[in-house]
Amino acid sequence: MAEIEKQNKEKEKVVAETTVQIDQEGLPKTIVRRLVKEKLSQLSTDTDISLLRDSLLAFSESARIFIHYLSATANDICKESKRQTINAEDVFKALEEIEFPELIEPLKASLEGFREKNSKRKSTSSKSPESNKKAKLKEPVENGKGKMKEQPSDNENEDAQAEEEVNEVEDRVDD
């Protein structure tokens, strides 16, 4: 009886350690939940879709494993070409190698859209007089307590842009 309890405690410890590791390496739960719910709402007529915590963990872990597998394959392709930096073409070849060729065209279209959006953003920001603010070093400002601190950066919209790009890729994959 004591042996069984000892084994159960060891199993619980392993599960707890694995969960902590997954939480540290995993994708943000809110993004995974939103992506899964959006996709399921497109496929289902039910308006209220609920997900169990275990299912979100399974989605997150599956995505994490896919990313690791894809990056390892792309890295191998890069090394075969005697380069040290993975580029988009390496990722496309890796997708084909791991038998996901249906993702290549939507990914290429998304990448092209991303590049166009960035080039437009760069050209509009270089025309404005405020564009030099980003190029300059952050100047310290007083924090109201007589101490100096750095000014906050202008990266408030980064998360929204990343989320928009994920949605674009999803839409292209759905088509």
C-alpha positions as CSV (number, residue, x, y, z in Angstrom):
1,M,0.0,0.0,0.0
2,A,2.8,2.4,0.9
3,E,4.5,1.5,-2.4
4,I,1.4,2.5,-4.4
5,E,1.2,5.8,-2.6
6,K,4.9,6.5,-3.3
7,Q,4.4,5.8,-7.0
8,N,1.3,8.0,-7.1
9,K,3.2,10.9,-5.5
10,E,6.1,10.4,-8.0
11,K,3.6,10.5,-10.9
12,E,2.0,13.7,-9.5
13,K,5.4,15.3,-9.2
14,V,6.2,14.5,-12.8
15,V,2.9,15.8,-14.0
16,A,3.3,19.0,-12.0
17,E,6.9,19.5,-13.4
18,T,5.7,18.9,-16.9
19,T,2.8,21.4,-16.5
20,V,5.2,24.0,-15.2
21,Q,7.5,23.4,-18.1
22,I,4.6,23.6,-20.6
23,D,3.4,26.8,-19.1
24,Q,6.9,28.3,-19.4
25,E,7.5,27.2,-23.0
26,G,3.9,27.2,-24.2
27,L,2.0,29.7,-26.3
28,P,-0.1,32.3,-24.5
29,K,-3.3,30.6,-23.3
30,T,-5.5,33.6,-24.2
31,I,-4.3,33.6,-27.8
32,V,-4.7,29.8,-28.1
33,R,-8.2,30.0,-26.6
34,R,-9.2,32.8,-29.0
35,L,-7.8,31.0,-32.1
36,V,-9.5,27.8,-31.2
37,K,-12.9,29.4,-30.4
38,E,-12.8,31.5,-33.6
39,K,-12.1,28.5,-35.8
40,L,-14.7,26.4,-34.0
41,S,-17.3,29.2,-34.4
42,Q,-16.6,29.2,-38.1
43,L,-17.2,25.5,-38.3
44,S,-20.1,25.1,-35.9
45,T,-23.6,26.6,-35.8
46,D,-23.5,26.6,-32.0
47,T,-22.9,30.1,-30.7
48,D,-21.5,29.2,-27.3
49,I,-18.5,27.0,-27.5
50,S,-16.8,26.1,-24.3
51,L,-13.4,24.5,-24.0
52,L,-12.0,22.5,-21.1
53,R,-8.7,23.4,-19.7
54,D,-7.2,20.1,-20.8
55,S,-8.2,20.7,-24.4
56,L,-6.6,24.1,-24.4
57,L,-3.5,22.6,-23.0
58,A,-3.6,19.9,-25.7
59,F,-4.0,22.5,-28.5
60,S,-1.1,24.6,-27.0
61,E,1.2,21.7,-26.6
62,S,0.4,20.4,-30.1
63,A,1.2,23.8,-31.6
64,R,4.4,24.0,-29.5
65,I,5.5,20.6,-30.7
66,F,4.7,21.5,-34.3
67,I,6.8,24.7,-34.0
68,H,9.7,22.7,-32.6
69,Y,9.5,20.1,-35.3
70,L,9.2,22.7,-38.1
71,S,12.1,24.7,-36.7
72,A,14.3,21.7,-36.4
73,T,13.6,20.6,-39.9
74,A,14.2,24.2,-41.2
75,N,17.4,24.3,-39.3
76,D,18.5,21.0,-40.9
77,I,17.7,22.4,-44.3
78,C,19.7,25.6,-43.5
79,K,22.7,23.6,-42.3
80,E,22.6,21.5,-45.5
81,S,23.0,24.8,-47.4
82,K,25.9,25.6,-45.2
83,R,24.2,28.7,-43.7
84,Q,23.6,29.6,-40.1
85,T,20.5,31.8,-40.5
86,I,17.1,30.2,-41.3
87,N,15.2,32.1,-44.0
88,A,11.6,31.9,-45.2
89,E,12.5,29.5,-48.0
90,D,13.9,27.1,-45.5
91,V,10.6,27.1,-43.6
92,F,8.7,26.5,-46.9
93,K,11.0,23.6,-47.7
94,A,10.5,22.3,-44.2
95,L,6.8,22.4,-44.5
96,E,7.0,20.3,-47.6
97,E,9.4,17.9,-46.0
98,I,7.1,17.3,-43.0
99,E,4.2,16.9,-45.4
100,F,2.3,20.1,-44.9
101,P,2.5,21.5,-48.4
102,E,-1.0,23.0,-48.2
103,L,0.3,25.6,-45.7
104,I,3.0,26.9,-48.1
105,E,0.9,29.1,-50.4
106,P,-1.2,30.7,-47.6
107,L,2.1,31.3,-45.7
108,K,3.7,32.9,-48.8
109,A,0.7,35.1,-49.3
110,S,0.7,36.1,-45.6
111,L,4.4,36.8,-45.7
112,E,4.1,39.0,-48.8
113,G,1.2,40.9,-47.2
114,F,3.4,41.4,-44.1
115,R,6.3,42.7,-46.1
116,E,4.1,45.1,-48.0
117,K,2.5,46.4,-44.8
118,N,6.0,46.9,-43.3
119,S,7.3,48.7,-46.4
120,K,4.3,51.0,-46.4
121,R,4.8,51.7,-42.6
122,K,8.5,52.4,-43.1
123,S,7.9,54.7,-46.0
124,T,5.2,56.7,-44.2
125,S,7.2,56.9,-41.0
126,S,10.4,58.0,-42.8
127,K,8.4,60.9,-44.4
128,S,7.1,62.2,-41.0
129,P,9.4,64.3,-38.8
130,E,8.6,62.1,-35.9
131,S,10.3,59.1,-37.6
132,N,13.6,60.1,-36.2
133,K,12.3,59.6,-32.6
134,K,12.7,55.8,-33.0
135,A,16.2,56.1,-34.4
136,K,17.3,58.3,-31.5
137,L,18.3,56.8,-28.2
138,K,15.7,56.9,-25.5
139,E,16.2,60.1,-23.5
140,P,15.7,59.9,-19.7
141,V,12.7,61.7,-18.2
142,E,11.9,62.5,-14.7
143,N,9.4,60.1,-13.1
144,G,7.8,62.6,-10.8
145,K,9.8,61.4,-7.8
146,G,13.0,63.3,-8.6
147,K,14.5,60.2,-10.3
148,M,15.3,59.7,-13.9
149,K,13.9,56.8,-16.0
150,E,13.7,55.9,-19.7
151,Q,10.8,57.0,-21.8
152,P,8.4,54.2,-22.7
153,S,8.7,52.7,-26.2
154,D,6.1,53.1,-29.0
155,N,5.4,49.3,-29.2
156,E,1.8,49.5,-28.0
157,N,0.4,48.3,-31.3
158,E,2.8,45.4,-31.8
159,D,0.5,42.8,-30.1
160,A,-2.5,44.0,-32.2
161,Q,-0.5,43.7,-35.4
162,A,0.8,40.2,-34.5
163,E,-2.8,39.1,-33.8
164,E,-4.0,40.6,-37.1
165,E,-1.3,38.7,-39.0
166,V,-2.3,35.4,-37.3
167,N,-5.9,36.0,-38.3
168,E,-4.8,36.7,-41.9
169,V,-2.9,33.4,-42.0
170,E,-5.9,31.5,-40.6
171,D,-8.2,33.1,-43.2
172,R,-5.9,32.0,-46.0
173,V,-5.5,28.5,-44.6
174,D,-9.3,28.2,-44.4
175,D,-9.7,29.1,-48.1
